[in-house]
Amino acid sequence: MKTSNRNKRQITLYYNSQNELGKKTYAAAQATKEDLLAINIAKNQVSGTEWTKLAEDMNLDILDLIDQNHNVFKNIYGKEKVNLSTKDALKLIKQNPEILAYPIAVCGDKTVQIRNASEMRKMFSPDSKGTNLTN
């Protein structure tokens, strides 16, 4: 799998095509003028090093990338919130990428969790070429 190169003219999007937010965020990313490197974590494995870099870039712990309310997480750890070590959280997200809490967008030195697909549109210029926006 090709890893992101932190290019200012390219969006790298880590998303899950098997959930609604992932699908909507991917569509929003495609509407931008920037080149897109879309990494569908449902089909492409992300390395522990890359997960670590993404979390560090957002000043988060690996555990902050994980949706502890996801059914897969609850099946493993139960309903209570848990405090996993970085090593355990990395192992968990690598083996169960569907537990990623939110898609992650990277453009240059900016890395953010996309909690709503419209955030993607606000971050980058949508390509409105050929549309009539002056109604």
N, C-alpha and C positions, 0 to 999 in steps of 0.2 A: 504494500500500500504506500502510496506517495504521501509524505507528511507535508504539512504546511511550511511554506518558506517565508511567511510573515511579510508578504509583498503588499505595499500600500495601494497597488492597483488591482489587487485580487482579494476576493472574499473567500475565506476558507470556512465552510460551514460543517460542523459536526451535528448530525441530526439522525433521528430514528424515523424511517419511512413507515413504520408500523403504528405510529400514533398520530393523532390529529394535529397536534401542535407541530410536530416534525414536518408533516406534509405541507401545512400552511406556511411555515417558515421557509421551507425549501422553495415554494412557489414565490414568496416575497423576494427571496434572494435572487431568483432567476430574473425578476423584473428590474434589477439594478443595472446600471451601465458598466459596472466592474466585472472583470472576469470572475468566474466562480469555480472553485474547487469544492465540490460537494462530497463529503465523506459520510455515507450512509452507514451508521454503526450497526445496523441490522445485518449488513452484508460484508462489511470490512472491519477487521479487527484493528483497534487503536492500541498502540504500545503503552506500557506503563510509563515510559519516559514522556510520551506526548500528553497523556492524562495529567501527569505531574506538572508539566510545563503550562498546560492550560489553567490548572488550578492556581499555580504560582502567579501567572499573569493577571489573575483576577483577585489576588490576595485571599484565596480560599484554601481550605483543606480539601483533600480528595473526598472526604465524607460529605462535604457541602455540594458536591456534584450529584450525589445520589438521592433519589426520591425514596425516603424511608416509608412512604405510604403506598409504594408500589406493591402489588400482590406478590411478586417474586421475592422482594425483600421481606415482606411479612411471613411468607412461607418458610423462609430460612431463619429469621430472628424473632418472629412473633410480632405482636402489635405494639410493644413498647419501643420507644426510641432507644437506640444503642449508640455507644461511643466506640467505634472501631479504631484500631491502629491504622496508620497510613498504609502499611503493608497489606493488612486485611481488606481495607477499602479498595485498594488498587486491584487486588486479586478478584474481589467481588465484581467491580465494574468491568474488568476485562472478561470475566466469565459470563456476566449477565448485563450486556450493554443496554438492554431495554430499561434498566433502572436509572438511566441518566435523567436527572430531574428536568433539565431544559436544554434545548439546542444551544450550541455555543458558536458564536461568530467571531472570526479573527480577520482583521484587516490592518496590516502594518503592525504597529505596536498596541493596537486596541483589541482587547479580548473581552467579550461580554456574553452573559447568559441571556438568551432571548426568551422572556417569559410570556410574550404575546407576539404573534406574527407581525403585528403593526409596528412593533419596535424595530424590526428589520427595515421596514420602509423608512422610518425616521432616521435611522443611522446612515443610510446610503441613499444616493439620488436614484429614484425610480426612473426607468426609461420611459418617458412619455412621448417619445417620437411617434408621430403619426396619429396621435390622439387629439381630440378637440377638448381642451380643458377650460374653454372660455364660454361655457353655456350660461 
